[in-house]
Amino acid sequence: MVGLLGRSRAQSTRRLKTALGQREPHGGRHRRSPSAGPRSALSGRSVAGQVFLLQVVIVLLLVLSAVVAVVLQVRHDSTQEARNRSLAVAETFANAPGTRAALSAPDPTAILQPRAEAARKASNVDFIVVMNTDAIRYTHPKPDRIGKKFVGTTAPVLAGHSITEQITGTIGPLVQATVPIKAPDGKVVGMVSAGITTANVGGVADRQLPILLAAAGVALALATAGTALVSRRLLRQTRGLGPYEMTRMYEHHDAVLHAVREGVIIVGGEGQLLLANDEASRLLDLPDDAEGQQVLDLGLDSDTAGLLASGRVATDEVHLVGDRLLAINQRPTDLQGGPAGSVATLRDSTELRALSGRADVARERLKLLYDAGVGIGTSLDVTRTAEELAEVAVPRFADFVTVDLADAVLNGQEPDGGTDLRRTASGGIRKDAPLYPVGEHIGFASSTPQAHSLRTGQAVVEPDLGGSPGWLAQDPPRTAQVVDYGIHSLITVPLRVGPLVMGVANFWRSEKPEPFDVEDQALAEELVARAAVSIDNARRYTREHTMAVTLQRSLLPRNLPEQSALDIAFRYLPAQAGVGGDWFDVLPLPGARVAVVVGDVVGHGLHAAATMGRLRTAVHNFSALDLPPDELLGLLDELVGRIDQDEVAEDSGAAVTGATCLYAIYDPASRHCTVARAGHPPPALVGPDGSVEFPEVPAGPPLGVGGLPFETAELELAEGSRLVLYTDGLVEDRERDIDTGLDLLRTALAGADRSPEDTCRAVLDALLPARPSDDIALIVARTHALGPERIAEWQVPSDPAAVGEVRASVTRQLAEWGLDEMAFTTELILSELVTNAIRYGSGPIRVRMLRDRTLICEVFDGSSTSPHLRYAATTDEGGRGLFLVAQLAERWGTRYNPAGKVIWAEQSLA
């Protein structure tokens, strides 16, 4: 308010004197001299000067706008006239008698050039050009241009249309029209172009421009002179003060004295009260005749009266006047030669102080709720979420906070509604509070506030725990310790989401002497409501995560099958963020071979785990067909495509996106390993000497993409080599790209004489992230070779008589292996298989016998026809061979290779 009275010291003095009925002496320092009028009128500082400048600018803009508009309009009209004239001249000349006939004359130029020049001069255009359909000129104002190519667009003209355009031709920028010359049958036989150069087009505007500028100058001069006269007259009448300033002076004076909610007091240099507005009279309780009296005689308290009479500078000094707290601001008026005295403003801050205190409390509570929204629910862990509630509330709201949840909630299930809870989280300003510790199972008595909250779903406030028999009955020895400790007030709030009550949150107060009240209860309910939503989300996630983990573990292999070709160690680590779709398997195959497979379904949750189970089951089924890796991946790719189609048809939105797989078959007899991959990271191979390489295995597309075949790589592995298969979660994450991961994997795998278990341990120690964001599957397989002493092989001629020799050779070999007791059964099996190969197959025929965990008999032939087991009739002479083989062998079957097929049978050595 002081600012309103003192925008400048000179104006303040004049306004105060006017308010008091005083006159300014003649010739005062703020009176304008008559000679200052014209100069000030043009200075721009006074209202008259601003009006003068504004009017001059407006007139100037209007004149310029008019000149520009007239010039543009004239030029537009001139250009349009040029286009119309060019088109009319071109059409007239094209349709003139003799023009079309002249085009077919031996020398069209001789006939048309004089006519064109005459027509050009008569029509006041710059050129008339006649040309043939190839745009070669027959006429031109400049004869040296005749016979040259016409500059312009001719395609529409040759199509029978006229065209008008602005171009830059051989004589400069111009407007030209081109029209066709048509034969009676409508065929275009030539063209005529007429035009006017841009210089001639703009000539009219240029000639009119001086007249327009002269008129604009005269108008500007007249307007400026008239504006100056008006401004000078305004200056004389207002004595240098414009109407706006005079109106504001009166409005400020009236607002200060009558309208504002602040008291205003003007005290003279002698300490007398010169002016007090209505608000000042009310705040100071002044008598009606206070003006003119000494301030010290008005009955005010000594501090307030002394301040007002002193005239010293004061800023927001608070004085108690009666029952009010007044904030007083005071400034002297004698600065820069003004009259002696002071101006003071008074503001009642009693309610403001009270409101400020409540606003601070509300601000703190809003800040607490904001921090709760940010700090609670940062993880999907029930216990951690409860701990976050305690961390947010202590010590800003309560001295101690405990959270009790049902055991079912901790396990991800819905509670049964009982009063038996487990202390899940606890926090406080000290650690020695005699409250139930974390992990304690608590059965709340029916009289306690906690039991009441669980039953009704409503918060309960206990302002005095020492006088609350219901709470004291819970555990008398412990509750007595709590009261003796100094905890005196409690708010218990149910953790409720809809009708589901998961537990209670307890807020305890000990340091603050005042108990919890209704406003504290509302804040506690808001805090717990936010925490309850996060705890329920964490509970639901725990339930889903548990279900997914259970499903995933049921789908992954629990124990690896027994086989002799590979020593295998594996690790499977699910991501902490959620169960994923990584999987692996080890599948024994006929002929002592072993298939190792690893795959990855992108994503997390139940759908990824279920999809992984479907793919693993499919690999089991396809491997039973003993297919090569590339064919197996092809079938798996078709299966994923069908799964996607089914999901899209059901509009479930859960299609398989990003499934990868690597499938390898190792044959210990040949030490060959056949590998194929579908979008999966390449395998690593560690040699017996500890060297590491990543074999070149063709990278096929991910499963489900389709359209491209898969390719295999044939690897020959030395005995003792380690084949390492893994998923991308091991070598790639958000902070590490795959190339860096492969380099780290190479370093971790290097080294000889490591067992598969040691290798797995070393790899995980080197590459496992602190918090894996994706599942990790790792398989390390050390190879064994089936030595020559355990392999017997014979070539068999396509002669039934050779069967006897095969039986004799088998008997000798079994005797060498110490398996004489198996001779009869093995002779019978091989006799039937070799007889079938000779009778129904084609050469070459070969018999191989392998001694592994089982005795394996294999018959190779060049036919791709597979025998079928059937029941022979009693009258059939044959057809019982395979039936006998199936009865005598533990397993038998057929597999195909590029050269034909292999029929095999296995017998137990036990």
WOUR-V837672 format. One record per backbone hydrogen bond with DSSP energy under -0.5 kcal/mol. CO is the residue of the C=O (numbers start at 0). NH is the residue of the N-H. If there is no record, write none. Layout:
# WOUR-V837672
co=(CO/CO)
nh=(NH/NH)
This chain:
# WOUR-V837672
co=(0/1/7/8/9/10/11/12/13/14/15/16/17/24/27/32/33/34/35/36/37/39/39/39/45/46/47/48/49/50/51/52/53/54/55/56/57/58/59/60/61/62/63/64/65/66/67/68/69/70/71/72/73/74/75/76/77/78/79/80/81/82/83/84/85/86/87/88/89/90/92/95/95/97/98/99/99/100/101/104/106/107/108/110/111/112/113/114/115/116/117/118/119/119/126/128/129/129/130/131/134/134/135/136/140/141/142/144/147/149/153/154/155/156/162/164/164/166/166/168/171/172/173/174/175/176/177/178/179/180/180/182/186/186/189/190/191/192/193/194/194/195/196/197/199/200/201/202/203/204/205/207/208/209/210/211/212/213/214/215/216/217/218/219/220/221/222/223/224/225/226/227/228/229/230/231/232/233/234/234/237/239/241/242/243/244/245/246/247/248/249/250/251/252/253/253/254/254/256/262/263/264/264/265/265/266/267/270/271/271/272/274/276/277/278/279/280/280/286/289/292/293/294/300/301/302/303/304/305/306/313/316/316/318/318/319/320/323/323/324/325/325/326/327/328/329/330/333/334/339/340/340/341/342/343/344/345/346/346/348/349/350/351/352/353/354/355/356/357/358/359/360/361/362/363/364/365/366/367/368/369/370/371/380/381/382/383/384/385/386/387/388/389/392/392/397/398/399/400/401/402/402/403/404/405/405/406/407/408/418/418/420/421/421/422/424/426/432/436/439/439/441/441/444/447/448/449/450/451/452/459/460/461/463/464/466/467/468/470/474/474/475/476/477/478/479/480/481/481/482/485/487/488/489/490/491/492/493/494/494/496/498/499/499/501/502/503/504/505/505/506/507/507/508/508/516/517/518/519/520/521/522/523/524/525/526/527/528/529/530/531/532/533/534/535/536/537/538/539/540/541/542/543/544/545/546/547/548/549/550/551/551/564/565/566/568/570/572/574/578/580/582/583/584/585/586/589/592/593/594/595/596/597/598/599/599/600/602/604/605/606/607/608/609/610/611/612/613/614/615/616/617/618/619/620/621/621/622/627/628/629/630/631/632/633/634/635/636/637/638/639/640/641/642/643/644/645/646/647/654/655/657/658/659/660/661/662/663/664/665/665/666/666/667/670/671/672/672/673/674/675/676/676/677/683/684/684/685/686/689/690/692/692/694/695/697/697/699/701/702/710/712/712/714/714/717/720/720/721/721/722/722/723/724/726/726/727/732/735/736/737/738/739/740/741/742/743/744/745/754/755/756/757/758/759/760/761/762/763/771/771/775/776/777/778/779/779/780/781/782/784/786/787/789/791/793/795/796/798/799/800/800/801/802/803/804/805/806/807/808/809/810/811/812/813/813/814/818/819/821/822/823/824/825/826/827/828/829/830/831/832/833/834/835/835/836/841/844/845/846/847/848/849/849/852/853/853/854/854/855/856/857/858/859/860/869/872/879/880/881/882/883/884/890/892/894/896/899/900/901/901/902/903/904/905/905/906)
nh=(4/5/11/12/13/14/15/16/17/18/19/21/20/27/30/35/36/38/39/40/41/42/43/45/49/50/51/52/53/54/55/56/57/58/59/60/61/62/63/64/65/66/67/68/69/70/71/72/73/74/75/76/77/78/79/80/81/82/83/84/85/86/87/88/89/90/91/92/93/94/95/98/99/101/102/102/103/103/104/107/110/111/112/114/115/116/117/118/119/120/121/122/123/124/194/192/137/138/190/134/136/149/131/146/142/144/145/147/136/151/157/158/160/159/177/166/175/168/173/171/168/197/166/195/164/193/162/191/181/188/189/185/182/188/180/130/178/128/176/125/126/174/200/201/202/203/205/206/207/208/209/211/212/213/214/215/216/217/218/219/220/221/222/223/224/225/226/227/228/229/230/231/232/233/234/235/236/237/238/239/240/241/245/246/247/248/249/250/251/252/253/254/255/256/257/258/258/259/277/345/276/266/343/273/274/341/270/294/267/273/291/265/280/281/282/283/284/285/289/292/272/296/297/304/305/306/307/308/309/310/329/318/327/320/325/321/323/320/325/348/318/327/346/316/344/313/342/336/337/268/332/333/266/330/264/328/262/326/348/352/353/354/355/356/357/358/359/360/361/362/363/364/365/366/367/368/369/370/371/372/373/374/375/384/385/386/387/388/389/390/391/392/393/396/397/394/428/507/426/505/423/424/503/421/408/409/410/412/411/420/443/441/404/423/438/402/400/434/439/422/441/420/443/447/451/452/453/454/455/456/491/462/489/466/467/468/471/472/473/477/478/479/480/481/482/483/484/485/486/485/487/464/508/461/506/459/504/495/501/502/499/500/496/501/405/494/403/492/401/507/490/398/399/487/488/520/521/522/523/524/525/526/527/528/529/530/531/532/533/534/535/536/537/538/539/540/541/542/543/544/545/546/547/548/549/550/551/552/553/554/554/555/783/567/781/779/777/775/577/604/600/598/556/596/587/594/592/588/665/586/663/584/661/582/601/659/580/580/608/609/610/611/612/613/614/615/616/617/618/619/620/621/622/623/624/624/626/625/631/632/633/634/635/636/637/638/639/640/641/642/643/644/645/646/647/648/649/651/650/656/657/601/702/599/677/597/675/595/673/593/667/670/671/785/716/666/674/714/664/712/662/678/699/660/723/686/692/721/689/750/686/684/694/696/697/676/699/678/704/658/676/674/714/672/716/720/722/782/685/723/724/780/683/778/729/730/731/735/732/740/741/742/743/744/745/746/747/748/749/758/759/760/761/762/763/764/765/766/767/575/576/572/726/570/724/568/781/722/566/719/786/789/790/850/848/846/844/798/801/802/803/804/805/806/807/808/809/810/811/812/813/814/815/816/817/818/817/821/822/825/826/827/828/829/830/831/832/833/834/835/836/837/838/839/840/840/861/795/859/793/857/791/851/855/908/851/855/856/906/849/904/847/902/845/900/871/875/883/884/885/886/887/888/905/903/901/899/896/860/894/903/858/892/856/889/890/854)
